[in-house]
């Protein structure tokens, strides 16, 4: 797809009223001036772990730039909860893009185990899909009784810091670790590659590659103000950021988007 055609396709997606409504909902509002997220992050195209903070009011300008965007994990009204899984191939980082059918088929038992656990807990979630895996996101209102209960658990011993960590976020990280171990127990016997809590080195499997499914909890080990989640329906450039030059990847038609699969 040529650059002009790609730009037109991108604009058609992000300017669709239903898409714009969903983006605003993800920022915690119906009108941009009411957004509850702490900031919008403009991701560095070379190193997505680096970003620039922008106020939510700059959403349109940032969308017009066609850059990769994320919203802050921090929120004025709610604590976001995020369960992130992805296919990881230690020998071939581009494997998920070269053969997405296989990468996502390998994840199906893990996705089913997650959905079953969340349903059992009565959790309604937003299901997002990237080029490598799935994201399950929900929110806990900070003034809800459950938020107060989690924040007051008293099970975290954190160092004395100039800016003390949010007790709700710290305790939530431990609860998510417990949930992830339950999910791993449910799914590991049904998956044909290892299921690990956050990406770890594994040995070669049946395919000969060192591949695995990661339940990524790394974000809960970082300060809350440094964490973000990609905004649905915005650009996803990771295949190209990897510097991939393999024909089956370089030939991907059109732009990729970070998609909302289901509510």
N, C-alpha and C positions, 0 to 999 in steps of 0.2 A: 504494500500500500504506500503510495507517495505521501510526502509530508503534508501537502495541502489537503488531500483526502483524509489523512489521519486527523488533522486539526478539525476538519468539518465533522468527522465522526465523534470526536471527543466532545465538541460543543453541543452536538445533538443530544448526547447522553446527559450532560450536566445541566442543560437548559430545559429539559423536560420537566413540567410542573410536578409530576409525581416524584421524580428523582430529587428535585430541589426540596420538596416537602420532607422526604426521608432524611436528607442531609441535615436539615434544620432540626428535625427530631433527634438526630444523633448528637447534636450540639446542645440538646436540652431545651428546645424552644419551638414555638411556631413562628415567631418573628425574631429576626436576627438580633435585635436590640435586647431581647430577653434571654439570650444564650446563657446557660449556667456553667459551661466548661470554663476552666481557668484561662485557657489560651488555645490557639490553633498553631500547630507546628508545621513549618515549611521544611521538608526533609532535604538534606544535602543530596544531590543526584549522584555524587561519587561515594559518599559514606552515609547511608540512611540513619546510622546511629547518631549523627550530628544533625542539629536542626536549629531553625530560627523561631523564636516565639513571636506571635502576632496576635493582636486582639481579634475576637470573633468578627468584629465589624469589617475586617479586611477580607472576609470570605470571598466575595465576588472578584476582587482584584487578584487574589491568589488562584482562584479557579481559572480566570482569564489567562494567567501565566502558564497553565497546563502543568503545574508542578505537583509533586507528590505531597499529600496533605494528611495530617493526623490531628486528632484532638487530644487535649490533656486527659490523663487519667483522673487528675484532680477536678473536682466539681463543687460548685457552691451548695447544691442541694442534696447530692447523692454521692455514695461511694460506688464506683463502678467495680464490677467483678468480671474477671476475664479468664477463661480457660482456653489455652492456645495449644493446638496439636499440629504437627507437621511431619511430612516424610523427610528424612535426612539420609543422604548417601555420602559417606565420608570419602569415597573414592571418586565420586562424580557429582559435584555440587549442582550441576545442571540437569541431573537425571529426571527430576520431577517435571521439568519443562520439555524435555525431549520425549518423554513417554508419560503424559499426564494421566492417561487411562489406567495404567498400571499403578502409578503413585497413589491415585485416589481409591482404586479398588483395594489396595493394601490397607487403607485406613477405614474401610467400611465397618469392620467389626468393632473398632475402637469408637467410631462415631456412634454406633448403635448402643454401646455400653454407656457412653456419656449421656446420651439422650434418655436412656432408661433410668439412670441414677438421678438425673435432674427432674424427670417426671415423678419419680418416687418421692423426691423432696418437695414437690409442688412448686418448682422454680420455672417461671416463664422466661425465655431467653431469646436473644437475637442471634441467629446463626449466620455467620459471615464466612466467605470463602476467598482465599488468596491462591496464588499460583502453586503453593506447596502444601496447603492444608486448610484446616477449619478453625474458626474462632467462635466461642460461645460466650455471649456477653449479657449480663443483666445488671440491675442496679438496686441498691438498698438505700432508701431515703434516710438521711442522717437523723431525722427526728422520729424515725420509727422505733418502736420498742426493741426490735431485733438488733438494730444498730447499737443501741445503748447496751444491750446484753453482750454483744460481741466485744465492744470497746472496753467493757469492764471485766473481761475474763481474768485478767491478771496473770497470764501465762507467759508473757514476753519480758525478758530481761534485756533491755536495750541500753547501750552506752549513754553516758551523759553527753548530749549534743547541744550546740548553741540553739538549734531549732529542733526541739523534741519531735520525734516521729508521731504521726497521727496514730493513736492506739487502735482505732478501728482498722486501719490499713495493716498495721503490724500483726494484729490477731487474725485478720482475714487471711494473710499469707499462710499461717499455720493451718487454718481450717482448709484452705485449698490444697495444701500438701496432703492432709489426711484424706480429702476427697479423691485426690489423684491416685493415691495408693489403692483405694477401694476400686477405682475405675481400672487401674492396671491389673488388679486381681481378677476382675470380671473379664477383661479383654485379652490378656496375654495368651491364654490357651487357644484362643480363636484366631489369633493373628499369625501370619506366616513369617513375620520378621519380629525382632525383639521390640517390646514396648518399654521405654525408659522414662524416668522422671527427669526432664530436661536432657538435652543432647549429651550423650556420653560416647566414649569410644567403645565399639563393639567389634567382635571378630567377624570374619567372612561368613555369610549364610549360604543358603542353597543356591543362590544366584552367583556366588563367588564374590559379591560385593559386600562391603561393610555398611549395611543399611539398617535403618531402624525407624520406629515411630516415636517421636518425642512429645511428651506432655510437658510443655515449657512453663516453668514457674519462675524463671529468672527475674521477671519484673518485680516480684514480691521481695527480692533481695536488694532492690534499689530504692533511693529516696522517692517518695510519692511525686514530688514536683518534677522529677526527671523523666517520668514515664508517660507515654502517649499510646494511642491506638489509632491505626489508619482509619480515615473517613471513608465509608462505603461510597461506591460509584466514582471515586476519584482515581487518578492514574496510578498504575502499579508497574514500575520499571525494573523490578529486580532482575528479570532474565537478562536484560541488556546491561545492567549495572555490574553483573558478574563478568562482563567482557566475553560472553559466550559467542563463539564464531562457528559453532557446529551448524551444518546446513539445516538439520531438522528443527533447530531452535531459532536460528536466524530467520527462517522462513515463516515464523508465526505471523499470521495475517492480522494486521490492524493492531490498535492499542489494546492493552489489557487493563481491566478495571478490578478494583477491590469490591466484590459483590456481596449483597445481602441475599442469602439463599432462602431464608424463611424466618418467620417470627414465631 
